[in-house]
């Protein structure tokens, strides 16, 4: 594997296939709680539960709440590298890691480790230009993105409660891929304390102090409608991911009064309740006004400008993480079954959203998150088999 700034030699690893078969690999999967639409938080160190068929990859709706630590690695494949064999090999290794069968874990228990894999638009277009995931993200305002931090062929999203697992697993997977890939950019992040938001769900606070990710496709019906791809068969059970690394102007935001900060978001900072009232899980009443005719949720509040009904799109599932390096900010990660859900929302926010002036995007990419996989159906086999 080539890093953008160095070129280490390819290493040789132990063959984990035998251990995989013994463990009965099912790395892409959905828990019973996810299928029912209700999510029960599991112990931080508990393995991610699996089912026999694995329609979806873990690390999207599962586990709930999401693990507190993330490492996203974005890389390119070499021009002559076949995606199918590489993905199948990575899937085997992921299965061995998540079941604890790979000695490269160095004795660390896998706990709730998940590794979620996506492929970028260039690779998708080699199969079909009309497939979901074949379109690159457009450019938006407030971007300061170096060429190597835009786009990419391969996403490895590694999440765990144990932060020690992230460098161990990423180093092993990247070295196993060897010279077949070249890293473009990476980002580590962590989630804040979870806040109950109703219906058995929790959401973390972001670096600006507000509860993040309250609205989303949380029920089975919503996820089938707005999250999971229904077809074509090669991608059914997958989804589309958007990654946007943003620097946040924390000093300027902190200089605002609490009331001014709440007007930016359209929600109470302490509780997450919409300025229109109700509970934290209540949808904002966008038409609610004061006696003198002012909107309770300001016209440029983020809760209004990013509202799915206002934009006319579906819901996006957010799994965002706070960052320290290269600057304090946020790694925004959203999952949706239509890229327009994100692009139309951001285009509408670009017109007038009080939150955007506090952000600068420094990395951006979109990926087709492949369907779930097991030993009978290797990772990526439906698309690149």
N, C-alpha and C positions, 0 to 999 in steps of 0.2 A: 504494500500500500504506500502510495506517495502522499506525504503531507505537502501542503502548499509551499512550505518553507524548507523542507528537507526530504531526503529520499532514502529511508532505511531499507536494508535488505530484507527480502521475504524470508519469513521463518517457517519452520516445519513443525507441525503440531501432531499430537496423537490422533489417531483415527477414532472418532466418537460414534461411528455408525452403529457398532454393536451395542454400545450402551444405550443408544437411542431406541433401538428395537426392543431392548429389554425393558426400557422404561415405558414403552407404548406412547410415543410422541403424540401430543395434541397441543400444539403451541398456540394456535389461533382459535379462540373459543369464547363462549358466552356463558355466564353463570346463570343459575336458576333465578336469582334476584333480578338480573338484567332482563331476562325473558319476561318476567312478570311486570316489569315497569317500576318496581319498588326496589330500592337499593339499600341493603343493610351494611353499614360499615363493618369491615372485618378487622381483626387484629393486625397491627402493622407488620408483624413478622410472619403472618400466615401465608402459605403458598397461595397463588391465585387459583381458585377452583376451576376445573376444566370439565367439559363434557366430551362425549365420544366423537362428535362429528366436526366441531370447530368451524362454524360458519363465518365468524368474525375473528380478527386478531384481537388479542388482549392489548391493554394500554389505551383504549378509547373510552368505552363505557365501563370497563372492568380494569382494576378494581374501583370501587366507589366507597369512600372517597379516594381520589387519586393519590398515589404515593407522593411524598414530599420532595423527592429529589429526581431531577431529570438531566439527561445529557442527550442533546440532539446533534448528530453528525451528518453532514451533507457532503456527498462525494460524487465524482464523475466516473463512469466506466471508460476503459480504454476503447479506442475506435474499433478494435478487432475482437473485443471481448463479447462472448455470447451471454446474454443476461440470464437465460434459463438455468444453465448449470450452476452459475454463481449463486443465484437466489436459492436453488434447491440445497446447495451446500451450506449457505448461511442458515436456512431454515433448520437443517439437521443440527447445527451447532446451537442455535437458539433453543431448540427442544432439550438438548443435553444440559444447557445452562439452567433453564427454568425448572427442570426436574432434579437438579443437583447431581447429574450423572457425569459432568465434565470435570476432570481433575484440574483444569485451568482456573477453576474457582478458588483454588489455593486454600481449600478448607472452609471457605465462607459459605454459610447456608444461603440458598437462593431467596428464601422468604417470598415476598410478593414481587420479585423481579419480573418485569415484562420487557420484551424487545419488539417494537412495532416497526414494520418495514414498509416503505413506500418507494415508488419509482416515479421519476420526473417525466415531464411532457415529451422530451426528446425520445425516450425509450418507448413511451406509449405510442407515439406516432410511427415508430417502426413496425408496429402491429396494425394500427389503423388510425387514420387521422380523425375519424369521427367518434372514437372511443372516449368515454369519460376520462378526464385526466390528460388529454392530448393538447390542451390549450395552456400557454404560458400566462402568468399573471401580467396584467398591464402595469404601466408605471403610474404612480400617483404623486400628489403633492407631498411636501414635507419628507422627502426621501434624500438620504445622503448615503448611497450604497455603492461600495467598491464593486468592480466587475466580478470578482471572485465570490462575493457575498450575495449574488443574485442567481437564483435558479439552482439546478443540479439534477443529477440522474438518480441518486439513491439517497434515501433517508433511513437512518437508524435512530429511532427514538427509544432510549433506554431509561426506564423508570424503576425506582425501588425506594423502600423505606430506609434501607441501609445504604448510605452514601458511598461506602467502601466498594460496593459492587460495581458502580458505574465505570471507574477507570479500569478495573480488572476485566470486565466483560467487553468494553469498547476496545481495549488494546488487543484482546484475543481475537475478536471478530475482524478488526481491521488488518491485523497481521495475517490472519488466515486468508483474507481476500488478496493480500499481497499486492503485486504490481498490476493486478487487474483493475484497481480503482485508484483514484487520486482525490484526496480530501480537498474540499473547497472551503468550508467553514464549519465551525462547531460552536455550540452554546450550552453552557450548564445553567441550571436554575433551581430554585427551590420555591415551594409554596408556603404561604403564611398559615396561621392557625385557622382551622375550619370553624365556620359559623353556621349553625343550623338555619336552614332557609325554608323549612316546612316539608311535609310529605316524606320524611325520612332522609332528606338530602342535606348536604352541607356544601359550602363554597368558601374559598379562602379570601382573605383580604389581599389587595394589591399594594404596591409600594406607596400609593397615594392615600392609603388608609381606608379605602372603600371595598365593600364585599364585591367580589368579581365572579361572574358566571352564574348569576341567579337564574336568568332566563335561558332555556335551552330545551332540546327535545329529550325530555326525561322519561316519558312513558313509552311503552312498547309501540303504541299507535303513532306517537310523534316521531319515534326513531325510524319506523318503517317509512313514514312519509317524508322526513327531512334529513335523515342521517345516512341510512344504508342504501347502497346502490342495488336496484332490483334487477339490473341487466345491463348489457348482454351477459350470457352465462359466464363468460371468462372473468368478469369483474363483479358478479353478483355476490353480495355479502361484504364487499369492500366499501370504501368511502373516499372522499377527497379531503386532503389536509391543506391548510394554509399556515405557513410559518412566517411571522413578521417580528424581527427583533427591533425593539424601540428604546431609544434613550428617553428618559423622562426628566423634565426640568423641575426637579423636586424643590429647590429653593424658591423658585417663583411661585409654585403652587402652594407651598407652605406659607408664603407671605399673605395669601388670601385669608379672609375670615372664614370661620366654619360655614357660615351661611352662604358665602360666595363659593366655597368649594362644593357645597351641596347643590347649588344652582348649576354648577358645571355638570355634575352627574345626574341631577334630577332625583336623587335619593338621599336619605339621611345617612350621614357618615357612620354614626354609632351603630345603627340597627340595620341599614339597608332598605328600610321602608321607603316606598315612593313618596315624593313630596305631595302627591295627591291623597295620601293616607292609605289606610288598610294595614296589611301585614307585609313582612319582607317578601313573601311569596306572591303577593297580590300583583296583578298586572297594573301598570300605571294607568290612571284615568287621564288620558291625554286631553280630554275636553274640559276637565275640571278647572274652574276659575274662581278667583277671589271676588268678593262683593263689588269691587271696583272694576272687574272685567279683565284682570291679568291672569294669565295661565299659571296655575300652581306649579306645573312643570314647565320651565321656560322654553321658548321656541327653539333655542339653540342648545338645550340640555342634551347630554349624551343619551339619556334614557329615551328621549323622543327621536333624535336623529337616527339612532341605530335600531329603532323598533321595527320588527319584522313586518307588522301590518302597515306601518307608515311607508316603508320602502317597497313593500309588495313582494316579499320573498319569504322563503321558509326560515326555520330556526337553525342556528348553528350551535354546535356543542363546543364549548370552550374548555380548554385544559391548559391554562396559561401559567407561567412561572416567572417569579421575580429574578432579576439578574444583578450581579455586582460588576462583572467584567464583560466587555471592555469599558462599560460605564453603567451606572445605576439605571435600571429600567425594567422592561418586561419582555419576555418571550411570549408573544401572542400565538397560541396554537388553536386553530378551529377546525372542526370536522363537519362536513355537510355533503349531501349527495348532488349538489349543483353548485358549480363554482360561482355562478351569478349571485348566490346567496351572499357570498363575501364581496364580490366586486361591486355589485349594485349598492350594497350597504356602505362601503367605503366611499364610493362616488357620491352618494347622498350626503355622507358626513363631510366630505370635502367642501361642499357648498357652504355649510355653516354648522359646525359642531364645536361647542365651547371647550371640549377636551383636546382636540387635535393640536392647538397651538402649544400645548405642553409636551408634545411628542415629536421625535425625529426618528424615522425608520432607517436602520443601518444594515439590515439583511432581510431578504424576501425570497420565498420559494413556495411552490405548490407541488403536491405529490398525489398520485393515486395510491391509496393505502390498499394493498392487496387483500383479497379475501383470506379467511382462515385457512389453515393447512394442517395436515397430519402426515403420517408415514405413507398412506396410500395416495395422498394428493399433496405433493411437495409444494413449498412456497413458490408462487409464481407460475405453477405448471399450467393453469388454465389460460394464461395470457402468452407465456413464452415456451410452452411445452412442445 
